[in-house]
Amino acid sequence: MVNFRSFIFIVFASLFTHYSYAQVKDYSFGEGLQYTAKDSTFGIKASLRFQSLFMANWNVHNDNLNDIGNLESNFLIRRARLKFDGFAYSPKLSYKVELGLSNRDLDHEGAKYYGEGGNLILDAYLKWNFYKGFSLKVGQFKLSGNRERLVSSADMQFVDRSILNSRFNLDRDIGASLHYDKVLGKQFGLHLSAAFAQGEGRNITSGNIGGYQTTFKIELMPFGKFIKKGAYVGGDIYREQKPKLAVAVAFDRNAGAGRARGNKGAFFPGGIVLQDLYTGFADFMFKYKGFSMMGEYVIRQTSSNSPMLVDQNGGFTPFQYFTGTAVNLQAGYVFKNNFELAARYSYLGPESFSMADISNHYTLGASKYIKGHSLKVQTDLGYIQNQLLDDGLTWRVQIEVGF
């Protein structure tokens, strides 16, 4: 069996052999290693990135800023990713494979659900542009939920995503999605998508637990497309010279959801009567001359309007879904020296206090984009205002490097 290190060596070695049979160009930092076959029937781009993070957390006792203690700090490689994308046979048939190498990426709930292997694969899909604006994607990919989740972790405006995303995102799953892109008139952009997925999350080998997951999304760009897909890039690092706006709504149904947050969270044991989870999203992104603003709203409910789960006899169990609402608003300005100041407010409103506390999250961030999002230094300072528990204070510093 070829081990993982051998696989990586073989892939990279293939990029540098038989130069006379390939179209080779010079690329700059952050653009990856790119190879195109001489007959243009195959193309690949290989890239590697990682994030080095320091974080510190304090408790604010009795919500008193004069009584701060219980420091917890940590250094870690937050993410380390290896990505391959390109096209096969025709530019209309594209592909992407992304692997997560950090311990946080590889962690999972055990062999019962994931088999004896690791949780290595993030994305692995083919996308076929089969007719004009229609495309079909098949494999494992991010479902079209909230905007913040669809922004790559390499392109974030802050050190990490908000509490809304942490508790309510749809994340990745295995299935198929149909996409339609159309420009109406001179610039009005329309994007529609519909996905059908297994519903238990990425890399599951145990098969379907409850039902399946369906996701629908519509996105409008009334002022035209953003530079370099900037509707899904944190901060206006490309400095849009005309106002650009993207507005989207999405709806997701996870039938018989077998995990606390749909396709994320703890798995429920056997003997539980599973419910359907319904999630609705609304979001926007606005950019103009270095200024950016993004907003998101999410609501999640069960088919019975109760997060509690019962057994086959109708008796209550200690298990429940994570339901409720959340809001995220953030804005920033990128100065001409590529230094950005940003602020974020997030609200978490869980339906059950036993799952989480109602909280307000305030974050101030600063970023220096040395080479766009490929090489940057970011820091943020956050205050978490809890309703029942002690408040929290957090400080983070992160370096992103992407080749």
Secondary structure, DSSP 8 states (H G I E B T S, - for coil): ---HHHHHHHHHHHHSS-GGGEE-----TTS-EEEEETTSSEEEEEEEEEEEEEEEEEEEGGG-TT-EEEEEEEEEEEEEEEEEEEEESSTTEEEEEEEE-SHHHH--S-HHHHTTS-S-EEEEEEEEEEETTEEEEEEEEE-S--HHHHS-TTS-SSSS--HHHHHH---EEEEEEEEEEEEETTTEEEEEEEEEE-SS-TT--S--SS--EEEEEEEEETT---GGGGGGSSS-TT--SS-EEEEEEEEEEETT--BTTBSSS-B--TTEE---EEEEEEEEEEEETTEEEEEEEEEEEETTS--EEEETTS-EEEEE---EEEEEEEEEEE-TTSEEEEEEEEEEEES-TTT---EEEEEEEEEEEEETTTEEEEEEEEEEEESSS-EEEEEEEEEEEE-
